[in-house]
Amino acid sequence: MRKRFERRTIGLFCILMAGIIGIMGSVYRIIGDEGILAAAAQQGTYRCTIASFRGTIYDTNLQALTGLGELTKLSSPLDSEDIFWVNERYQEDQDAVHVIGYLDGDGNGVDGIEKAYNGYLADGGQLSAVYQVDALNQAIAGMERTIDDTSELQNKGVVLTLDKEIQEIAQEAAEKYLTKGSVLVTEIPSCEIRASVSLPTYSPYDVADTLDEKGAPLLNRAFSSYPVGSVFKLVVAAAALEKGVSTSLVYDCPGSISVDGMEFKCFNGVGHGKVDLEKAIAYSCNGYFIKLTEQMKPEELLSMAEKLGFGSSVELAPGMSSSAGNLPVKKDLSNPKAKANFSFGQGDLLATPLQIAAMVNTIASGGLYTEPSLVEGLVDEKLVLTEREQPKQAERVISSQTAAFLQKAMRASIEYGTSKKGKPSANGAGAKTSTAETGQIVEGQQVVQSWISGFYPASNPKYVITVFAEDGVGGGTSCGPVFQEIADNLPIND
């Protein structure tokens, strides 16, 4: 009886304890659920960066050259239905891409102005969305998000000397006639670069694929050096005139001339007959210039070339310079054959289109040499110029009389000489062509580099146009039509 009572007592105790434990478990569950609910009710904010921007690269008229790409749809990482539209940095057919450069995967400048001013351009502000979120970082339904927009900072940037209108004129003409080459348009007398084109071009979005393409699309040919040819005769003529050689000096050209056992020919070996200095420039007579340099010392020729910028690079932006090319030294020209080659721009001489443009600018400016420039300065987000590049100082390197004669000879070249295929439809011009031999033979044909550089219009010239055709067929044929089309479309009444 007693044992039965004890078993009953123990059973009741167990039932009682189980009930107590059950009640306590329910209490804990209630407390836990309420804690979660309380935590969920707590609100916070969460910032999503939608887009980061870079500063803008502008032309001389504060027309944007970057930030004009197609509109791209971006969605918030917190709310995929929250849509934003922003412009890509580059256009697919980006103007002046070899000058502007491109970015790496982290958004840093790798080439061109993008690289030169990466530190200044890097912080162009952000577009952010701020959401009300719960403890689980989930956007709270019905709560309006706010926008934090500092993208006005992308208005700050770098101002170039390029003119968007002229750049597009030059680009269109170059792409119409050239496969590989370059075009430069510089303003007289400042030698500020208004247009710079290099072909073939590339997309700043497909740089990796471009590395494997033929024709080296990433190379900026406007600032690279090449064999020069007969446009260098202007340098030789300037040196002779400064020495006192008469413009009326006459040479009877039979079509070829022998120097130390080596024969030098004029184009196709055709003689020009009796020519003075003006006609020798207009017809590009090699024999005349070989005879002319026989009256001159190598150092006189080299000194003039140096004064006109040959053999020196030009820093166009921080860490961004053109090639120096190659200017032979005095010892090289002690060889009569080397000196004869040098007289019409052949041999070891190499120069950039930029150097040729600066040389012609000197002639068109009345004898004052000014180093080319590309950057005007920096602007803040209000487009106020905060840093201005110091203007390049002009230096007299040839007399105004020498410059005037060379202008006259270049006008003759356009009217009846080798440059006539570049003659504009109106207002005239002055120019000099080149067909530079490279010594390379491809499929039985000599590879030549073709040039034309000149000023426009003929009177009170405003622009220098320099066209280079890599692997062309001749200065007049390959480059003349480009020169003509650009001149016909340039604004000269501004």
C-alpha positions in Angstrom: 0.0 0.0 0.0 2.8 2.4 1.0 4.8 1.5 -2.2 1.7 2.2 -4.3 1.3 5.6 -2.7 5.0 6.4 -3.3 4.7 5.5 -7.0 1.6 7.7 -7.3 3.3 10.6 -5.6 6.3 10.3 -7.9 4.0 10.2 -11.0 2.2 13.3 -9.9 5.5 15.1 -9.4 6.7 14.2 -12.8 3.5 15.4 -14.4 3.8 18.7 -12.5 7.4 19.2 -13.5 6.6 18.5 -17.2 3.9 21.1 -17.0 6.2 23.7 -15.5 8.9 23.0 -18.2 6.2 23.3 -20.9 5.0 26.6 -19.6 8.6 27.9 -19.3 9.3 26.9 -22.9 6.3 28.7 -24.1 7.4 31.8 -22.2 10.8 31.6 -23.8 9.4 31.2 -27.3 7.1 34.2 -26.8 10.1 36.3 -25.5 12.2 35.1 -28.5 9.6 35.9 -31.0 9.0 39.3 -29.5 12.7 40.0 -29.6 12.9 39.2 -33.3 9.9 41.3 -34.0 11.4 44.1 -31.9 14.7 43.9 -33.8 12.9 43.8 -37.1 11.0 46.9 -36.2 14.3 48.8 -35.6 15.0 51.0 -38.7 18.4 52.1 -40.1 19.8 53.5 -43.4 21.7 51.8 -46.1 23.7 53.7 -48.8 24.1 52.1 -52.3 26.6 53.6 -54.7 25.0 53.5 -58.1 27.8 55.1 -60.1 31.1 56.8 -59.6 32.2 59.5 -62.1 35.4 61.1 -63.4 36.1 64.6 -64.3 35.5 65.8 -67.8 37.9 66.5 -70.6 36.9 69.6 -72.6 37.8 71.3 -75.8 38.9 74.9 -76.0 35.3 76.1 -76.0 34.4 74.0 -72.9 32.5 71.5 -75.1 32.7 68.1 -73.4 34.8 65.5 -75.1 34.0 62.8 -72.6 30.8 61.7 -70.7 28.9 61.7 -74.0 28.5 58.0 -74.4 25.1 56.2 -74.7 22.7 56.1 -71.8 23.2 53.0 -69.7 20.5 51.6 -67.4 21.8 50.8 -63.8 19.7 49.2 -61.1 20.2 49.5 -57.3 21.8 46.5 -55.7 19.3 46.7 -52.9 16.2 47.1 -55.1 16.4 45.8 -58.7 13.3 47.7 -59.7 15.0 51.0 -58.8 16.4 52.2 -62.1 18.9 54.9 -62.9 20.3 56.2 -66.2 23.8 57.5 -66.7 26.0 58.3 -69.7 28.9 56.1 -70.6 32.2 58.0 -70.5 33.1 57.4 -74.2 31.3 57.4 -77.4 31.8 54.4 -79.6 33.5 56.6 -82.3 35.2 58.7 -79.7 36.7 61.9 -80.9 40.5 62.3 -80.4 40.8 58.9 -78.7 44.6 58.8 -79.1 44.8 62.1 -77.2 42.2 61.4 -74.6 43.3 57.8 -73.8 41.4 55.1 -71.9 40.9 53.6 -68.5 41.8 50.3 -66.9 39.4 47.9 -65.1 39.7 49.9 -61.9 38.8 53.2 -63.7 42.3 54.7 -63.7 43.8 56.5 -66.7 46.2 54.3 -68.7 47.1 56.5 -71.6 46.8 60.1 -73.0 45.2 62.9 -71.0 43.3 60.3 -68.8 46.7 59.1 -67.5 48.4 62.5 -67.4 45.7 64.0 -65.2 44.4 60.9 -63.5 44.7 62.3 -60.0 42.6 65.3 -60.9 40.0 63.5 -63.0 39.6 60.5 -60.6 37.2 62.2 -58.2 34.2 63.2 -60.2 31.6 62.6 -57.5 29.0 59.8 -57.1 25.4 59.0 -57.5 24.1 57.2 -54.4 20.7 56.0 -53.1 19.9 55.9 -49.4 17.3 53.4 -48.2 15.4 52.9 -44.9 16.2 49.3 -44.0 15.4 46.9 -41.2 17.9 44.9 -39.1 18.3 42.4 -42.0 19.2 45.2 -44.4 16.0 44.8 -46.3 14.4 47.9 -47.8 11.3 48.7 -45.8 8.3 48.7 -48.1 6.6 52.0 -48.4 9.6 54.0 -47.2 10.8 56.4 -49.8 14.5 56.4 -50.6 16.6 59.5 -51.0 19.2 60.4 -53.5 22.7 61.7 -52.6 24.1 63.2 -55.8 27.6 64.7 -56.0 27.9 64.1 -59.7 28.3 67.9 -60.2 32.0 67.3 -59.4 32.3 65.6 -62.8 32.1 69.0 -64.3 35.6 69.8 -63.2 38.3 68.7 -65.6 41.0 69.4 -68.1 40.6 71.9 -70.9 42.5 71.1 -74.1 43.3 73.3 -77.1 41.4 71.0 -79.3 38.3 72.4 -81.1 35.5 69.9 -81.3 34.2 71.2 -84.6 37.7 71.2 -86.2 38.4 67.8 -84.7 35.4 66.3 -86.4 36.2 68.0 -89.7 39.7 66.5 -89.6 38.5 63.1 -88.4 36.0 62.8 -91.3 38.5 63.8 -94.0 41.1 61.5 -92.6 38.8 58.5 -92.4 37.6 59.2 -96.0 41.1 59.0 -97.6 43.6 57.4 -95.2 44.0 53.9 -93.8 47.1 54.5 -91.7 48.4 58.0 -90.9 47.6 61.2 -89.0 46.2 64.7 -89.4 47.1 67.7 -87.3 45.5 71.2 -87.4 47.3 73.9 -85.5 46.3 77.5 -85.1 48.7 80.3 -86.3 50.6 81.8 -84.6 50.1 80.1 -81.2 50.7 76.5 -82.6 47.9 75.3 -80.4 46.6 71.9 -81.6 43.0 72.3 -82.7 42.7 68.8 -84.1 44.7 65.6 -83.8 43.8 62.4 -85.6 45.6 59.1 -85.8 44.5 56.1 -87.9 43.7 53.3 -87.5 41.6 54.2 -84.5 40.3 52.0 -81.7 37.5 51.8 -79.2 38.5 52.7 -75.6 36.1 49.8 -74.5 38.0 47.1 -76.5 41.6 47.9 -75.9 42.6 44.3 -75.1 41.2 43.0 -78.4 43.0 45.9 -80.2 46.4 44.7 -79.1 46.2 41.8 -81.6 45.1 43.9 -84.5 47.3 44.7 -87.5 48.3 48.3 -88.1 49.0 49.2 -84.4 45.8 51.1 -83.7 47.0 52.2 -80.2 49.9 54.1 -81.7 49.4 57.8 -81.9 51.0 58.5 -85.2 50.6 62.3 -84.9 53.3 62.3 -82.1 55.5 59.4 -83.5 58.4 59.8 -85.9 58.9 58.8 -89.5 61.1 59.4 -92.5 60.5 63.0 -93.6 61.4 63.5 -97.3 61.0 66.7 -99.3 59.0 68.8 -96.8 62.4 69.2 -95.1 63.6 71.2 -98.1 61.9 74.2 -96.4 64.5 73.9 -93.5 67.4 73.7 -96.0 66.0 76.7 -97.9 65.6 78.7 -94.7 69.3 77.9 -93.7 70.5 79.0 -97.1 68.5 82.2 -97.1 69.7 83.1 -93.6 73.3 82.5 -94.8 72.7 85.0 -97.6 72.2 82.7 -100.6 70.2 84.4 -103.4 66.7 83.2 -104.2 67.6 83.7 -107.9 70.3 81.0 -107.8 69.5 78.8 -110.9 70.2 75.2 -111.4 69.6 73.3 -114.7 68.1 70.0 -113.6 68.7 67.0 -115.9 66.7 64.7 -113.6 69.6 63.1 -111.7 72.9 64.1 -110.1 75.9 62.0 -109.0 77.5 62.6 -105.7 80.6 60.7 -104.8 79.6 57.9 -107.1 76.0 57.7 -106.0 73.2 58.8 -108.3 70.3 60.8 -106.9 67.2 61.2 -109.0 64.3 63.6 -109.0 60.8 62.0 -109.1 60.8 59.4 -111.9 64.1 60.7 -113.0 62.4 63.5 -115.0 64.4 66.8 -115.2 62.9 70.1 -114.2 65.2 72.2 -116.5 66.3 75.6 -115.2 64.8 76.3 -111.8 65.4 79.0 -109.2 64.7 78.5 -105.5 61.0 79.2 -105.7 60.5 76.7 -108.5 62.8 74.2 -106.8 60.5 74.2 -103.8 57.3 74.2 -105.9 58.5 71.3 -108.1 60.5 69.6 -105.3 63.7 69.4 -107.3 66.2 67.1 -105.4 69.1 68.1 -107.6 68.7 71.8 -106.7 68.9 71.1 -103.0 71.9 68.8 -103.3 73.7 71.6 -105.1 72.5 74.2 -102.6 73.8 72.3 -99.6 77.2 72.0 -101.3 77.5 75.7 -100.4 76.7 75.1 -96.7 78.4 73.5 -93.7 76.7 70.6 -91.9 76.5 72.7 -88.7 74.6 75.4 -90.5 72.0 72.9 -91.7 71.8 71.2 -88.3 71.5 74.5 -86.4 68.5 75.6 -88.5 66.8 72.2 -88.0 67.3 72.4 -84.2 65.9 75.9 -84.1 62.8 74.7 -85.9 62.3 71.9 -83.4 63.8 68.9 -85.1 65.6 66.4 -82.7 63.6 67.6 -79.7 60.5 66.1 -78.0 57.6 68.2 -76.9 55.9 67.7 -73.5 52.2 68.1 -74.2 51.0 67.1 -70.7 52.6 65.7 -67.6 54.3 62.5 -68.6 53.0 62.8 -72.2 55.5 63.8 -74.8 55.9 63.4 -78.5 58.9 61.6 -80.0 62.1 63.5 -80.5 62.6 61.9 -83.9 66.2 61.7 -85.1 68.5 64.5 -86.2 71.9 63.4 -87.6 75.0 64.9 -86.0 77.7 66.9 -87.7 80.0 63.8 -88.1 77.2 62.0 -90.0 76.9 64.8 -92.6 80.7 64.9 -93.2 80.0 62.1 -95.7 79.0 63.8 -99.0 76.4 61.2 -99.8 74.8 61.5 -96.4 74.7 65.3 -96.8 73.1 64.9 -100.2 70.4 62.7 -98.7 69.9 65.1 -95.9 69.3 68.0 -98.3 66.0 66.6 -99.3 65.0 65.0 -96.0 66.2 61.4 -96.5 68.8 59.3 -94.8 68.7 59.0 -91.0 66.4 62.0 -90.5 63.1 61.2 -88.7 60.5 63.6 -87.5 56.9 63.7 -86.2 53.9 65.3 -87.8 53.9 67.6 -84.8 57.5 68.8 -85.6 56.5 69.4 -89.3 53.5 71.4 -88.2 55.6 73.5 -85.9 58.1 74.2 -88.7 55.4 75.3 -91.1 53.8 77.4 -88.3 57.1 79.2 -88.0 57.1 80.1 -91.7 53.4 81.1 -91.6 54.0 83.2 -88.4 56.7 85.4 -90.1 59.7 83.5 -88.7 58.7 83.0 -85.0 58.9 79.5 -83.6 56.4 78.5 -81.0 56.4 75.1 -79.4 53.1 73.2 -79.9 50.7 73.0 -77.0 47.7 70.8 -76.2 46.5 71.8 -72.7 45.0 75.1 -71.7 44.4 74.4 -68.0 42.1 73.0 -65.3 38.5 74.0 -64.4 36.5 73.4 -61.2 33.0 72.1 -61.1 31.7 75.6 -61.8 33.8 75.6 -65.0 36.0 78.3 -63.5 39.6 78.1 -64.8 41.7 77.4 -61.7 45.0 76.6 -63.3 46.1 78.0 -66.6 49.1 76.6 -68.6 51.6 79.3 -69.4 51.4 80.3 -73.0 54.4 79.2 -75.1 56.8 81.9 -75.8 57.6 82.7 -79.5 61.2 82.9 -80.5 62.5 84.4 -83.8 64.5 81.8 -85.6 64.4 83.1 -89.2 63.9 86.6 -90.5 60.6 87.9 -91.7 62.0 88.2 -95.2 63.0 84.5 -95.3 59.6 83.5 -94.0 57.8 85.7 -96.6 59.8 84.1 -99.4 59.1 80.6 -98.2 55.4 81.4 -97.9 55.5 82.6 -101.6 57.2 79.4 -102.7 54.6 77.3 -100.8 51.8 79.2 -102.5 53.5 78.4 -105.8 53.6 74.7 -104.9 49.8 74.8 -104.4 49.2 76.7 -107.6 51.4 74.8 -110.1 53.7 72.5 -108.2 53.5 69.2 -106.4 50.9 70.4 -103.8 48.2 71.3 -106.4 46.0 68.4 -105.5 45.6 70.0 -102.1 44.4 73.4 -103.5 41.3 74.5 -101.6 38.2 75.5 -103.5 38.6 79.1 -102.3 41.0 81.4 -100.4 44.2 79.7 -101.6 46.9 78.1 -99.5 50.6 77.4 -99.3 52.0 73.9 -98.9 54.9 71.5 -99.4 54.6 67.7 -100.1 56.9 64.8 -99.4 57.3 61.2 -100.6 59.9 59.7 -98.3 61.6 56.5 -99.2 61.9 53.9 -96.4 64.2 51.4 -98.0 61.6 48.7 -97.5 60.4 46.6 -100.4 57.0 44.9 -100.2 55.7 42.8 -103.2 58.3 44.5 -105.4 57.3 48.0 -104.5 59.2 50.6 -102.5 57.3 51.5 -99.3 57.1 55.3 -99.0 55.7 57.7 -96.4 53.7 60.6 -97.8 53.2 64.1 -96.4 51.7 67.4 -97.1 51.9 70.4 -94.7 50.8 73.9 -95.3 49.0 77.0 -94.2 45.4 78.2 -95.0 44.2 80.6 -96.2 46.9 82.0 -98.5 46.6 85.5 -97.1 46.7 86.1 -93.4 46.8 82.4 -92.7 45.0 81.1 -89.7 45.7 77.3 -89.7 48.5 74.9 -90.4 47.2 71.5 -91.8 49.6 68.6 -91.7 48.7 65.3 -93.2 50.8 62.1 -93.0 49.9 58.9 -94.9 51.9 55.8 -93.7 52.7 53.6 -96.7 51.2 56.1 -99.1 51.9 56.5 -102.8 52.9 60.2 -102.8 52.4 63.4 -100.9 50.1 65.0 -103.5 48.1 61.9 -104.3 47.7 60.4 -100.8 47.6 63.6 -98.7 46.5 66.4 -101.0 42.8 65.5 -101.0 42.7 65.4 -97.2 44.4 68.8 -97.0 41.9 70.2 -99.5 38.8 68.8 -97.8 39.9 70.1 -94.3 40.7 73.6 -95.7 37.4 73.8 -97.5 35.5 73.2 -94.2 37.6 75.1 -91.7 36.0 78.2 -90.1 38.2 81.2 -91.0 35.9 84.1 -90.3 35.6 83.6 -86.5 
